Amino acid sequence: MSSTKKWLTAIVVGVSVNYRFIEHMDYMNPIVTWLNKRIGSDTLIETLLAALLIFVVLSDGENEATVTEPAQPPLTQHHHHYMEPAEKEPSPPKTAPRRRIPNIAHQKGRVTRISEMGNTFYEANKDGNVKAVIAELRNEPGEFSLITWHHVRASIAYYNEQGDEVADVGRASWLDSSNSVLDFPSQVTRKLIVAIKPKDWIAVPPDTSVAFDGDDALVSLPENIRRARIILQDDREFSLPFTIDVNLSAGTADSLTRAVS
């Protein structure tokens, strides 16, 4: 109940109670008599109490109508902060496993004299039957290289002064071996037959005989050849190219160098 209601109630109740007392006071008789004639004592009290009741009821209704719900606190958005996953450092690129490669370090081309025994040629110095151009190739293993290069064969392509290919041998022959495929052990020099001249310059594939002039496998070489390209390769993955400068018309051989693949 508000303070106003409390005061009005107190006044109405006070007037009603006091009116009953003043009715018996002599000096208040004129006023009481006048009120009784005009209103009546009971009617006056009832009227005051009824007015008080109506006021209280009406004021409670207004209060109910004006009562508003308590203000709700504003909604706040709760932002959940999640830890961002740490960025992973990029892993180093994968490198292919390092592999051992052949290292043919000692290379030389020269002219010598050779002899034939069966299907095998060997160097005979001045006593040899025929002149030959050979290429010396030596396996000198370095860091992380093959100790022994296995199953190596050689092919040779021949070029004239204009750089045109004029002849080739799919498998060339080696000195001191009747086999066209051999191994390159460490610190061992192999000698490849580039060309020989029993009468004219020829290339000698394996399993052929210079002594038998009618052998169809012999490859005739023109004297204007100035360069031969040698390819050493095994039966798996490695291939090494070399170039030897020759002058068959003069019967000379110059440097043997590693060629670009």
JOZIDA-V130436 format. One record per pair of residues at least 12 apart in sequence whose C-alpha atoms are under 8 Angstrom apart, sorted by the first residue. I is the first residue (numbers start at 0). GAP is how many residues later the second one is. Records with the same first field share a line. If there is no record, write none. Layout:
I = GAP ; GAP
This chain:
4 = 51
7 = 44
8 = 43
11 = 36 ; 37 ; 40
12 = 36
15 = 29 ; 32
98 = 45
99 = 44 ; 45 ; 46
100 = 43 ; 44 ; 45 ; 137
101 = 37 ; 39 ; 43 ; 44 ; 45 ; 46 ; 47 ; 136
102 = 36 ; 37 ; 38 ; 39 ; 42 ; 43
103 = 33 ; 34 ; 35 ; 36 ; 37
104 = 32 ; 33 ; 34 ; 35
105 = 30 ; 31 ; 32 ; 33 ; 34 ; 83
106 = 28 ; 29 ; 30 ; 31 ; 149 ; 150
107 = 27 ; 28 ; 29 ; 147 ; 148 ; 149
108 = 24 ; 25 ; 26 ; 27 ; 135 ; 144 ; 145 ; 146 ; 147
109 = 23 ; 24 ; 25 ; 142 ; 143 ; 144
110 = 20 ; 21 ; 22 ; 23 ; 140 ; 141 ; 142
111 = 13 ; 14 ; 19 ; 20 ; 21 ; 22
112 = 12 ; 13 ; 14 ; 15 ; 16 ; 17 ; 18 ; 19
113 = 13 ; 14 ; 15 ; 16 ; 17 ; 18
114 = 13 ; 14 ; 15
115 = 13 ; 94
117 = 91
118 = 59 ; 87 ; 88 ; 89 ; 90
119 = 55 ; 56 ; 57 ; 58
120 = 53 ; 54 ; 55 ; 56 ; 57
121 = 53 ; 54
122 = 52 ; 53
128 = 69
129 = 66 ; 67 ; 68
130 = 65 ; 66 ; 67
131 = 61 ; 62 ; 63 ; 64 ; 65
132 = 60 ; 61 ; 62 ; 63 ; 119 ; 120
133 = 57 ; 58 ; 59 ; 60 ; 61
134 = 56 ; 57 ; 58 ; 59 ; 109 ; 121
135 = 53 ; 54 ; 55 ; 56
136 = 52 ; 53 ; 54 ; 55
137 = 46 ; 49 ; 50 ; 51 ; 52
138 = 45 ; 46 ; 47 ; 48 ; 49 ; 50
139 = 46 ; 47 ; 48
140 = 45 ; 46
146 = 38 ; 39
147 = 35 ; 36 ; 37 ; 38
148 = 34 ; 35 ; 36 ; 85
149 = 32 ; 33 ; 34 ; 84
150 = 30 ; 31 ; 32 ; 83 ; 84
151 = 29 ; 30 ; 31 ; 32 ; 80 ; 81 ; 82 ; 83
152 = 18 ; 19 ; 27 ; 28 ; 29 ; 79 ; 80 ; 81
153 = 16 ; 17 ; 18 ; 19 ; 26 ; 27 ; 76 ; 77 ; 78 ; 79
154 = 13 ; 14 ; 15 ; 16 ; 17 ; 75 ; 76 ; 77
155 = 12 ; 13 ; 14 ; 15 ; 16 ; 38 ; 72 ; 73 ; 74 ; 75
156 = 12 ; 71 ; 72 ; 73
157 = 67 ; 68 ; 69 ; 70 ; 71
158 = 66 ; 67 ; 68 ; 69
159 = 64 ; 65 ; 66 ; 67
160 = 63 ; 64 ; 65
165 = 55 ; 56 ; 59
166 = 52 ; 53 ; 54
167 = 51
168 = 34 ; 36 ; 50
169 = 35
170 = 34 ; 35
171 = 20 ; 21 ; 22 ; 31 ; 32 ; 33 ; 34
172 = 19 ; 20 ; 31 ; 32 ; 33
173 = 16 ; 17 ; 18 ; 19
174 = 15 ; 16 ; 17 ; 18
177 = 28 ; 29
178 = 27
179 = 26
193 = 34
197 = 12
199 = 20 ; 21
200 = 19 ; 20 ; 21 ; 22 ; 47
201 = 16 ; 17 ; 18 ; 19
202 = 15 ; 16 ; 17 ; 18
203 = 13 ; 14 ; 15
204 = 12 ; 13 ; 14
221 = 26
222 = 24 ; 25 ; 26
223 = 23 ; 24 ; 25
224 = 21 ; 22 ; 23
225 = 19 ; 20 ; 21 ; 22
226 = 16 ; 17 ; 18 ; 19 ; 20
227 = 15 ; 16 ; 17 ; 18
228 = 12 ; 13 ; 14 ; 15
229 = 12 ; 13 ; 14
239 = 18 ; 21
240 = 17 ; 18 ; 19 ; 20
241 = 14 ; 15 ; 16 ; 17 ; 18
242 = 13 ; 14 ; 15 ; 16
243 = 12 ; 13
